[in-house]
Amino acid sequence: MKQRLPARPTDPDLDFTLAHYEEILERITATHRTFSFAEAAPIGEALLDVERFVLMRHDVEFSLDAALTLARADHDAGVRSTFFVQIGSDYNLFEAEGAQAVGQILDLGHDLGFHYDLGLFERSGDDPVELARRAIGLMEGFFGVEIRAASPHMPMRSGRTLRIPGIVDAYDPLYFERIKYLSDSTQVWREGVVTSLLDRYDQIQLLTHEYHWTEDGLGWDELLLLEAEAKYRRLKGRAEANIERFREGLRLRAERDAAFRDRRLRS
């Protein structure tokens, strides 16, 4: 029997269930046009001539699987979004599972942005802009995409962003000051959930975070612990598989060494 989900919060500001996220998308698309950063960047300041729109952005902090869940919801709602992904986070874009999730996000019609930790770059001792350019080039080459935009991790703490040639800054005044910026950071809507503000603001940049939205609407702190447990189980499973493979290799080592020597002698 399928486990019954807990009741959704009666206050929409506190409702971080996937069902509510889907309702948010439905409300947005009923009144506003939507853009991803890949669509908006070439438009430039002419974006301000669009009467009503929401610029859709996800900063992927901890889970590519959770990002894929939001990507599917966006796609089903007819929305194209930019998923800002990191190098050096808890996930790995380039391992098999991570790359597969990113590939599925792209197949759904979304685009990638570059989400960077400025402190990490600065601690390296190299030029942060050059490091960012190399990282972007790696992501573009690996996934066969063009990255048009970047966003810093926790920008309110440092107050600084990188100016990367040819890359739009998500906190450029065009997107951060001249249109309304709304975020669900740490599951807190500072002015209320976005759907309560659609009548007030015609032009919006909406930032949501992948790990906030789940079927049962758990709190961000519990979700972080559950994500850590899931990562541990995956790593433990890989370790167990490697142990079994290495033991098998040791058992067959003499036989395989002899076969290898025979092939070398015949070649």
C-alpha positions in Angstrom: 0.0 0.0 0.0 1.3 3.4 -0.9 2.2 5.5 2.1 -0.2 8.4 2.7 1.4 11.8 2.3 1.0 14.3 5.2 -1.5 17.1 4.8 -0.3 20.1 2.9 0.2 23.3 4.9 -2.8 25.6 4.7 -0.4 28.6 4.4 0.8 28.7 0.7 4.0 30.4 1.9 4.9 27.3 3.8 3.9 24.7 1.2 6.9 23.2 -0.5 5.2 20.2 -2.0 5.6 19.2 -5.6 1.9 19.6 -6.0 2.1 23.2 -5.0 5.1 23.8 -7.3 3.0 22.5 -10.2 0.2 24.8 -9.2 2.7 27.7 -9.2 3.7 26.8 -12.7 0.0 26.7 -13.8 -0.6 30.1 -12.3 2.5 31.7 -13.8 1.8 30.4 -17.3 -1.9 31.6 -17.1 -0.8 35.2 -16.8 2.9 35.6 -17.8 5.2 34.5 -20.6 8.2 32.5 -19.4 11.8 32.7 -20.5 15.0 30.8 -19.7 18.3 32.7 -19.5 19.3 31.2 -22.8 16.2 32.8 -24.4 16.5 36.1 -22.5 20.2 36.8 -22.9 20.2 37.5 -26.6 17.3 39.9 -26.2 19.2 42.1 -23.9 17.5 45.2 -22.6 14.6 44.7 -25.1 13.4 42.1 -22.6 12.0 45.0 -20.7 9.6 45.7 -23.6 7.9 42.4 -23.0 4.7 43.2 -21.1 4.5 40.3 -18.6 7.1 37.6 -18.1 8.8 35.4 -15.6 12.5 34.5 -16.1 12.8 30.9 -14.8 15.9 29.9 -12.9 16.9 27.0 -10.7 20.2 27.0 -8.7 21.1 23.3 -8.2 22.8 23.1 -4.8 22.7 19.5 -3.7 20.8 17.0 -6.0 20.7 16.5 -9.7 17.9 14.0 -9.2 15.8 16.6 -7.5 16.7 19.1 -10.3 15.4 16.5 -12.9 12.1 16.3 -11.0 11.7 20.1 -11.4 12.8 19.9 -15.0 10.0 17.4 -15.7 7.4 19.6 -13.9 8.6 22.7 -15.9 8.5 20.7 -19.2 5.0 19.4 -18.5 3.8 23.0 -17.9 5.4 24.2 -21.2 8.1 26.1 -19.4 11.8 26.3 -20.4 14.2 27.0 -17.5 17.8 27.5 -16.8 19.4 25.0 -14.4 22.5 26.6 -12.8 24.9 23.7 -11.9 28.1 23.7 -10.0 31.5 22.1 -10.3 32.8 21.3 -6.8 29.4 20.7 -5.1 28.0 17.6 -3.4 27.2 16.1 -6.8 29.4 15.3 -9.7 28.3 16.5 -13.2 30.7 14.2 -14.9 30.1 10.8 -13.2 27.7 8.4 -14.9 24.6 9.1 -12.8 25.1 12.9 -12.7 25.8 13.2 -16.4 22.7 11.1 -17.2 20.5 13.4 -15.1 21.9 16.5 -16.8 21.4 14.9 -20.2 17.8 14.3 -19.3 17.3 17.9 -18.2 18.7 19.0 -21.5 16.6 16.6 -23.5 13.5 18.2 -21.8 14.4 21.4 -23.6 16.0 23.3 -20.7 19.5 24.9 -20.7 22.4 25.0 -18.3 23.9 27.9 -16.5 27.1 28.1 -14.5 26.7 28.2 -10.7 30.0 29.0 -9.0 31.5 29.3 -5.6 33.6 32.5 -5.7 35.4 31.7 -2.4 36.5 28.4 -3.9 38.0 30.1 -6.9 39.7 32.8 -4.9 41.3 30.2 -2.5 42.9 28.4 -5.5 45.3 31.4 -6.0 44.5 31.6 -9.7 42.5 34.2 -11.5 38.8 33.5 -10.7 37.6 34.7 -14.1 40.0 32.5 -15.9 39.0 29.5 -13.7 35.3 30.2 -14.4 36.0 30.4 -18.2 37.8 27.0 -18.0 35.0 25.4 -16.0 32.4 26.8 -18.4 34.4 25.4 -21.4 34.6 22.0 -19.7 30.9 21.9 -19.2 30.1 23.1 -22.7 32.4 20.6 -24.3 31.2 17.7 -22.1 27.5 18.3 -22.6 27.6 19.8 -26.1 25.8 23.0 -25.1 26.4 26.8 -25.0 26.2 28.4 -21.5 24.9 31.9 -21.6 24.5 32.8 -17.9 26.2 32.4 -14.6 25.1 32.9 -11.0 27.2 33.0 -7.8 26.6 30.7 -4.8 25.4 32.6 -1.8 25.9 36.1 -3.3 24.4 37.9 -0.4 27.3 36.8 1.8 30.1 38.0 -0.4 28.3 40.8 -2.2 30.5 40.1 -5.2 30.0 38.4 -8.6 32.4 37.6 -11.4 32.3 39.5 -14.7 32.9 36.7 -17.2 33.2 37.9 -20.9 30.3 36.7 -23.0 28.4 35.4 -20.0 25.3 37.1 -18.5 25.3 37.6 -14.8 22.0 36.6 -13.2 22.5 39.5 -10.7 23.1 42.1 -13.3 20.9 45.1 -12.6 18.9 44.3 -15.7 17.7 41.0 -14.1 18.0 41.8 -10.4 16.9 45.5 -10.1 15.0 46.5 -13.2 12.7 43.5 -12.9 11.4 42.0 -9.7 13.7 39.3 -8.1 11.9 36.6 -6.1 13.5 33.6 -4.5 12.5 30.6 -2.3 15.9 30.6 -0.6 15.9 28.3 2.5 12.2 27.8 1.9 11.4 31.5 2.8 9.5 33.7 0.4 10.5 37.2 1.7 7.4 38.9 0.3 5.1 35.9 0.0 4.9 33.0 -2.5 5.3 34.1 -6.1 1.7 33.4 -7.0 0.5 36.1 -4.5 2.6 38.7 -6.3 1.8 38.0 -10.0 -0.8 40.8 -10.0 1.7 43.2 -8.5 4.7 42.5 -10.7 4.6 42.2 -14.4 8.3 41.3 -14.9 9.9 38.8 -12.6 13.1 36.8 -12.2 12.1 33.6 -10.2 14.8 31.6 -8.5 13.9 28.3 -7.0 16.2 25.6 -5.5 15.9 22.0 -6.4 16.1 20.4 -3.0 13.2 22.5 -1.5 10.4 20.8 -3.4 9.4 17.2 -2.6 6.2 15.2 -2.6 5.7 15.4 1.2 7.0 19.0 1.5 9.6 18.4 4.2 11.7 21.2 5.7 15.0 22.1 4.2 17.1 20.9 7.1 15.5 17.4 7.1 15.9 17.3 3.4 19.7 18.0 3.6 20.1 15.1 6.0 18.1 12.8 3.8 20.1 13.7 0.8 23.3 13.0 2.8 22.0 9.6 3.7 21.1 8.8 0.1 24.6 9.8 -1.1 26.1 7.5 1.6 24.0 4.6 0.4 25.1 5.2 -3.2 28.7 5.4 -2.2 28.4 2.3 0.0 26.8 0.4 -2.8 29.7 1.4 -5.2 32.3 0.3 -2.6 30.6 -3.0 -2.1 30.5 -3.6 -5.9 34.2 -2.6 -6.1 35.1 -5.0 -3.3 33.4 -7.9 -5.0 35.0 -7.0 -8.4 38.5 -6.7 -6.8 38.1 -10.0 -4.9 37.1 -11.7 -8.2 40.1 -10.2 -9.9 42.4 -11.5 -7.1 40.9 -15.0 -7.3 41.5 -15.1 -11.1 44.8 -13.1 -11.1 47.2 -16.0 -12.0 44.9 -17.2 -14.7 44.5 -13.7 -16.2 48.2 -12.9 -15.9 49.0 -16.1 -17.9 46.5 -15.2 -20.6 47.9 -11.7 -20.8 51.5 -13.0 -21.2 50.3 -15.5 -23.9 48.7 -12.6 -25.9 51.8 -10.5 -25.7 54.0 -13.4 -26.9 51.7 -14.0 -29.9 51.5 -10.3 -30.9 
